[in-house]
Every structure is written in C-alpha cells, then in structure tokens.
Amino acid sequence: AAVGAALVLTKYMEEHSLNGTVAVITYTAEEIPPPTINDMNAAGVYDDVDFVLEFHSSGNTSRAAGGIGSCCTIPINAVRYTFTGRSVSANVPTKNLKAVKEQGSALEAILQLFANVKQVRQQVKPEAIIQGVIAEGGEAPNVIPRKTVADFFIRYPLDRPYVDQVTETLNQAARQAAEATGTQVEIDVYGKFYVGISLSVLEERAFQYEKAFGATGVKEQKGEPRGGMISQWVPGVKLQIQTSDGSVPGHSLEMAEASIKPLAHNGMLVAAKTMAAVGYDLATDAAFRQKALDEHKQWREELRERGWLEPVRQPGKTTTTAP
C-alpha cells in the first residue's frame, strides 16, 4: 500500500513540478523491543521527514480521536532478568545439594521471581499488565543450570511514569529472589515504548477518503487516540482499514493468511489511495498542512507538561542496566 501511494504521489508531483520528496520507510516487528524505529529516529532517518502516513490492517475501518493515545504505542518497558548461580549435576544428591546451597540455584531463583511477581500483580493498579516468560530455564532435568533468564513486558495505558514505577517494583522482586537463593541477578531494561499523538485534522480527512474509496467495515464512532510509533516526533496519521473480519486476531498467523484474500486486497487498495490523497493535500494545501502542524505542537506540549515526552536517544543506546 505504501509503495503504491508513493508511486502515484511522486508521479503527480513530478508532472506538476511540486517541490518535495516522497520516501517509503519500513520498520519491522513494531511490538518487539527494543523498537527498531527508535534507533532509526536516533540515527537521523526521520530528520527531514515532515509527515508520516501509515497503514495498519484491521478487522474494521475506523478513525481515532485527536489526542495522546496508544495503539501499538502503549507504554511498555521490556526487562530481562538473568540469574546466575552454579551449574551442578543432580546425580549425587548430598554433594550437589551442598554445592547449590553454597552457590545458589539459578533455577530456584527464577521460580522465586515468578512467585514474587504473583504478589506484585495484586498490588498494582488493575489496568497494569505484567507479562513474563522463562526464556532460559536449563537444558536437562538432571543438571541445575548455571544461568536462567526471564523476559517481562510491563504495560500501563498512557502513564509512562507508572510503567517505570511498576518496573522498579519488579526489579526489587528480582533482587529479593536473588538474595533468597544466594544467586546474582542482572537487570536489563532493553526496550521502552512511549505513547503517541493522534491528529484529528488528519484522521478526519483520511476517514472521508477511506469511505469514498470503498472501505468496508466502516465504524462511524470515533475510537480512542492511537498515535503511530514515531508520532511524538513527526506528525502523521495511522490508517486503520479493514483487511479481515473482526474474528481474526491481530498479529497472528490467521491475519497473515487473511492478507491474501479479496477483503485484504480491497483494504490495501483503499489504503494506497488514501495515503496518496492525504499526501497530495499536505503537499498542496498550506492551510491544511499548518493545521496539522499546530495540532501536533499542541499535543507535544501537553506531553512535555505531563512528563511523558520520549527522550532523545543515541543509536544503539535503548538498553539500560539497573544495579
């Protein structure tokens, strides 16, 4: 869809001698930390970009309200906990149990962490989500592993400082697990996601085009604000157009299979036409362009006042290590 929109818009701009550049910028795995788009932004990929037009497949066609919001940009901290102890064989119980008691069991430590997290879940706000898996738990039942690793996502709608607060609570739970089992723990906050900005002036214009171009599954009621992942830095719009029925879960194999069906083909055509049309309006209508810029500035200022503004990063520096 993006390539189609870029080809049409570029051709029109060349034929009518309009100044400007249309670029197709891709980024992968938007919910896999650390988000690649952060490093791209820090490396200057978006320095000369005035507006971003995005398309996200969906079970319906809808528009978002203007404001500060989250779609795939819900505030998330991705944290990895690595416990180290002593690797021993369990074939000689008395000898090895003594060794583990002296050096600690990384396996017991990670199990203790999950027990502690269960208690933490009862103490945080109900909207907070703590998701965790054991990424490394050992390779053989009769060998106590030297190292175990747990991977966690901590999420909370809109309020980034609260995500950091819950993260520190989990960090403390990990330290307690290490102390209780005589192990060492390394805490790595390896990815951070921030809220985005949704612009009503672009959402409304795009929604009218989507309907005119034949979008299906149209929902007239506005949804919550849903900014794209770069939207704190660059104004834009994230189209949400039907490519599958509402029963297909997002980010799934079922959605991938649905993407080759006629409904998805229509949705991608609508997306291409809409992005081209909105891009044309931004390139040719100075008043419309300024309204979008002014609205973006307004929401960025509110983010600044709330302390939710995403910090400037250096390329490759999204990872931080807690003591």
C-alpha positions in Angstrom: 0.0 0.0 0.0 2.8 2.4 0.9 4.7 1.7 -2.3 1.6 2.2 -4.4 0.8 5.5 -2.7 4.4 6.7 -3.1 4.5 5.8 -6.8 1.2 7.7 -7.5 2.1 10.7 -5.4 5.6 11.0 -6.8 4.4 10.8 -10.4 1.8 13.6 -9.7 4.4 15.8 -8.0 6.8 15.4 -10.9 4.2 16.1 -13.5 3.0 19.3 -11.7 6.5 20.5 -10.7 5.7 20.3 -6.9 8.6 20.5 -4.6 9.2 17.7 -2.1 10.3 14.2 -1.6 8.2 11.0 -1.0 10.0 8.2 0.8 8.9 4.7 1.7 10.4 3.9 5.1 9.8 0.5 6.6 10.3 -0.9 10.1 9.7 -4.4 11.3 8.2 -6.0 14.4 6.7 -2.9 16.0 6.0 -4.6 19.3 9.3 -6.4 19.6 11.7 -4.5 21.8 13.9 -2.6 21.6 11.7 -1.0 18.9 13.8 -0.6 15.8 12.1 2.7 14.9 13.8 4.3 18.0 17.3 3.6 16.6 16.2 4.7 13.2 15.0 8.0 14.6 18.1 8.4 16.7 20.2 7.7 13.6 18.5 10.6 11.7 16.2 8.6 9.4 13.3 10.9 10.2 15.3 14.2 10.4 14.0 15.6 7.1 10.5 14.0 7.3 7.6 16.4 7.7 4.7 14.0 7.8 4.3 10.2 8.2 1.4 8.3 6.6 1.0 4.8 8.0 -1.4 1.9 7.4 -2.3 -0.8 9.9 -4.5 -3.8 8.9 -7.6 -4.3 11.0 -11.0 -6.0 11.4 -12.8 -2.7 10.7 -12.3 0.7 9.2 -12.2 3.5 11.8 -10.8 6.8 12.7 -9.3 7.9 16.0 -10.0 11.0 18.1 -7.3 13.5 18.3 -5.1 13.4 21.4 -2.5 11.4 23.3 -3.1 7.8 22.9 -1.7 4.3 22.3 -2.3 1.6 19.8 0.9 -0.3 19.4 2.5 2.6 21.3 1.0 1.7 24.7 3.8 2.5 27.2 5.9 -0.7 27.7 9.1 -1.5 29.5 10.8 -4.7 28.3 13.0 -6.1 31.1 15.3 -9.1 31.1 16.3 -10.8 34.4 19.4 -13.0 34.3 20.1 -15.1 37.4 23.5 -16.9 37.8 24.5 -19.5 40.3 26.4 -22.7 40.0 25.8 -25.5 37.4 25.9 -28.9 39.1 24.7 -32.4 38.3 21.9 -33.8 40.5 23.2 -37.4 40.2 24.9 -37.3 43.6 22.3 -35.6 45.8 24.1 -34.9 49.0 27.3 -33.5 47.4 25.5 -31.4 44.9 22.8 -30.1 47.2 25.6 -28.8 49.5 27.2 -27.0 46.4 23.9 -25.5 45.4 23.3 -24.3 49.0 26.7 -22.6 49.0 26.5 -21.1 45.5 22.7 -20.8 44.9 20.4 -22.3 42.3 19.5 -20.1 39.3 16.5 -22.3 38.7 15.2 -21.7 42.2 15.8 -18.0 41.8 13.7 -17.7 38.7 10.9 -19.7 40.2 11.0 -17.4 43.2 10.9 -14.4 41.0 7.6 -15.6 39.4 6.2 -16.2 42.9 7.2 -12.7 43.9 5.6 -11.3 40.7 2.3 -13.0 41.6 2.3 -10.9 44.7 3.2 -7.8 42.8 0.2 -8.2 40.5 -2.1 -7.9 43.5 -0.6 -4.6 44.5 -0.5 -2.7 41.2 -3.4 -0.8 39.5 -5.8 -3.1 37.8 -5.0 -1.7 34.3 -1.4 -2.6 34.7 -0.3 -5.7 32.8 2.8 -7.7 33.7 3.6 -10.4 31.2 6.5 -12.7 31.7 8.1 -16.0 30.4 11.1 -18.1 31.3 13.4 -17.6 28.3 16.1 -19.9 29.6 15.4 -22.4 32.3 18.0 -25.1 31.7 18.7 -27.9 29.2 18.5 -31.2 31.2 16.4 -32.3 34.2 19.4 -33.7 36.0 21.5 -30.6 35.7 20.9 -27.5 37.7 21.6 -24.7 35.3 24.2 -22.0 36.0 22.1 -19.4 34.3 18.4 -18.7 33.9 16.6 -15.9 32.1 13.2 -14.3 32.5 11.7 -11.9 30.0 9.0 -9.4 31.0 6.8 -6.7 29.5 5.3 -4.2 31.9 2.4 -2.2 30.4 0.1 0.5 31.6 -2.2 2.7 29.4 -0.8 6.3 28.8 1.1 6.8 32.1 4.7 6.2 31.4 6.0 7.2 34.9 3.7 4.5 36.3 5.3 1.9 34.0 8.7 2.9 35.4 7.3 2.7 38.9 6.0 -0.9 38.4 9.3 -1.8 36.7 11.2 -0.8 39.8 8.9 -2.9 41.9 9.6 -5.9 39.7 13.3 -5.1 39.9 13.1 -5.2 43.6 11.3 -8.5 43.4 14.1 -9.9 41.3 16.7 -8.7 43.8 14.8 -10.3 46.6 14.7 -13.6 44.7 18.4 -13.5 44.2 19.1 -12.7 47.8 16.8 -15.5 49.0 18.5 -18.1 46.8 22.1 -17.0 47.0 22.4 -16.0 43.4 23.3 -13.0 41.3 20.8 -11.1 39.2 21.4 -8.8 36.2 18.5 -6.5 35.3 18.4 -5.2 31.8 15.7 -2.7 30.7 16.3 -3.4 27.0 13.3 -1.7 25.4 10.9 1.2 26.0 7.8 2.2 24.2 6.1 5.6 24.6 2.6 7.0 23.9 1.9 8.6 20.6 0.0 11.6 19.2 -3.2 11.3 17.1 -4.1 14.3 15.0 -7.9 14.9 14.4 -7.3 17.0 11.3 -5.6 14.2 9.5 -7.8 11.4 11.0 -11.0 13.1 9.7 -9.6 13.8 6.3 -8.3 10.3 5.9 -11.6 8.8 7.1 -13.5 10.7 4.5 -11.2 9.4 1.7 -11.4 5.8 3.0 -15.2 5.8 2.7 -15.1 7.5 -0.7 -12.6 4.9 -2.0 -14.7 1.9 -0.9 -13.5 0.9 2.5 -15.6 -1.9 4.2 -16.5 -2.5 7.8 -16.8 1.2 8.5 -17.3 2.3 12.1 -18.6 5.8 12.3 -18.0 6.2 16.0 -14.6 7.7 16.8 -12.1 5.5 18.6 -9.6 6.4 21.2 -6.5 8.3 20.1 -3.9 6.0 18.6 -0.7 7.5 17.5 2.0 5.8 15.5 5.4 4.9 17.0 7.1 7.9 15.5 4.2 10.3 16.1 5.7 12.1 19.1 8.5 13.3 16.8 6.8 13.6 13.4 3.2 14.4 12.8 1.2 12.0 10.8 -1.8 9.6 10.6 -2.1 5.8 11.1 -4.8 4.5 8.9 -6.8 1.6 10.3 -8.7 -0.1 7.4 -10.5 -3.4 7.2 -8.5 -6.3 5.7 -10.1 -9.1 7.6 -13.3 -9.9 9.5 -13.5 -9.0 13.2 -12.9 -12.6 14.4 -9.3 -12.6 13.1 -6.8 -11.8 16.0 -4.2 -9.1 15.2 -0.5 -10.1 14.9 -1.4 -13.7 14.2 -0.9 -16.4 11.5 -4.7 -16.1 10.8 -4.2 -12.4 10.0 -1.3 -13.3 7.7 -3.5 -15.8 5.9 -6.3 -13.3 5.6 -3.9 -10.8 4.0 -4.1 -12.7 0.6 -7.9 -12.7 0.4 -10.1 -10.3 -1.6 -11.1 -8.3 1.5 -7.5 -7.6 2.3 -6.7 -6.7 -1.3 -9.5 -4.1 -1.2 -8.3 -2.7 2.1 -4.7 -2.3 0.7 -6.0 -0.5 -2.4 -8.1 1.8 -0.2 -5.0 2.5 2.0 -2.8 3.3 -1.0 -5.4 5.7 -2.5 -6.0 7.3 0.9 -2.3 7.8 1.7 -1.8 9.3 -1.8 -4.8 11.6 -1.4 -3.8 12.8 2.1 -0.2 13.3 0.9 -1.4 15.3 -2.0 -3.4 17.6 0.3 -0.4 18.1 2.6 1.8 18.9 -0.4 -0.6 21.4 -2.0 -2.7 22.9 0.8 -0.6 25.1 3.1 -3.5 25.9 5.5 -4.3 22.2 5.9 -0.7 21.4 6.5 -0.4 24.2 9.1 -3.4 22.9 11.0 -1.8 19.5 11.3 1.5 21.0 12.5 -0.3 23.3 15.0 -2.3 20.4 16.5 0.9 18.3 16.8 2.7 21.1 18.6 -0.3 21.4 21.0 -0.2 17.7 22.0 3.6 17.6 22.2 3.4 20.5 24.7 0.9 18.6 26.8 3.2 15.5 26.7 6.0 17.8 28.0 3.9 19.1 30.8 2.9 15.6 31.9 6.5 14.4 31.8 5.6 11.8 29.1 7.8 13.1 26.3 10.0 10.5 24.8 13.7 11.3 25.4 16.2 11.8 22.6 18.3 8.7 22.2 21.6 7.9 20.6 21.7 5.0 18.1 22.0 1.6 19.9 21.5 3.1 23.3 18.0 1.9 24.1 19.3 -0.6 26.7 20.0 0.5 30.2 21.1 -1.7 33.1 19.8 -1.4 36.6 22.1 -2.1 39.6 
